[in-house]
Amino acid sequence: MYSDDDNDAITSFTFSANGSGSRRAPFKAIALYDYTVRHVDELSFKEGDSISVTDCSDDPWWYGSVVGKGSGSFPSNYVSA
């Protein structure tokens, strides 16, 4: 969406977990659900946790970290960005 009122440009974009958005890492995401690791390279988190996403190029799995919980891969459909 683009608006140009009084020469003040306002831009916004839509981001979806399936990769159709235009967002690039790094950015913050909020956990929608609890996720418990299934492999050693994954990240566990609880609903409401703030996740610093550092790589979203391997959709549907992203890479990020939660303060005090470490870092790892997690399913992108478990978060809102």
C-alpha positions in Angstrom: 0.0 0.0 0.0 1.4 3.5 -0.9 0.1 6.9 0.0 1.5 10.2 -0.8 -0.3 12.9 1.1 1.4 16.4 1.4 4.6 14.8 0.1 4.8 12.5 3.1 5.3 9.0 1.7 3.9 6.2 3.8 4.8 2.6 2.9 3.7 -0.6 4.4 3.9 -4.2 3.2 2.4 -7.5 4.0 4.4 -10.4 5.1 3.3 -14.0 5.1 5.0 -17.1 6.4 5.0 -18.7 3.0 7.6 -16.3 1.6 5.3 -14.2 -0.5 6.1 -11.0 1.4 9.0 -8.6 1.0 10.5 -8.7 4.4 14.2 -9.4 4.9 16.1 -10.5 8.0 16.9 -9.4 10.6 13.6 -8.6 12.2 11.5 -9.5 15.3 8.7 -12.1 15.3 6.3 -13.1 18.1 5.6 -16.8 18.8 2.0 -17.7 18.2 2.4 -21.2 19.7 4.8 -23.1 21.9 7.4 -25.0 20.0 9.6 -27.8 21.4 12.7 -28.9 19.5 12.7 -32.2 17.7 16.3 -31.9 16.5 19.5 -30.5 18.2 19.7 -27.6 15.7 16.2 -26.2 16.4 15.0 -23.4 18.8 12.4 -24.0 21.5 10.1 -21.1 22.5 6.8 -20.4 24.2 3.8 -18.5 23.0 4.4 -14.8 23.2 8.2 -15.0 23.1 10.0 -12.4 21.0 12.3 -14.0 18.4 15.1 -12.2 16.6 14.9 -13.7 13.1 18.3 -13.6 11.4 17.6 -15.8 8.3 14.3 -16.5 6.6 15.7 -17.7 3.2 14.9 -21.4 3.9 11.2 -21.1 4.1 9.3 -22.8 5.8 12.1 -23.0 8.4 13.7 -19.8 9.7 16.7 -19.2 12.0 16.7 -17.0 15.0 17.2 -16.6 18.7 15.4 -15.9 21.9 17.2 -14.3 24.8 18.0 -16.9 27.4 16.9 -19.8 25.3 19.6 -19.9 22.6 19.3 -20.0 18.8 18.3 -22.4 16.1 15.8 -23.2 13.3 12.1 -23.1 13.8 8.9 -23.4 11.7 7.9 -20.0 10.3 4.2 -20.8 10.6 4.6 -20.8 14.4 5.3 -17.0 14.5 3.8 -13.7 13.4 6.2 -11.2 11.8 
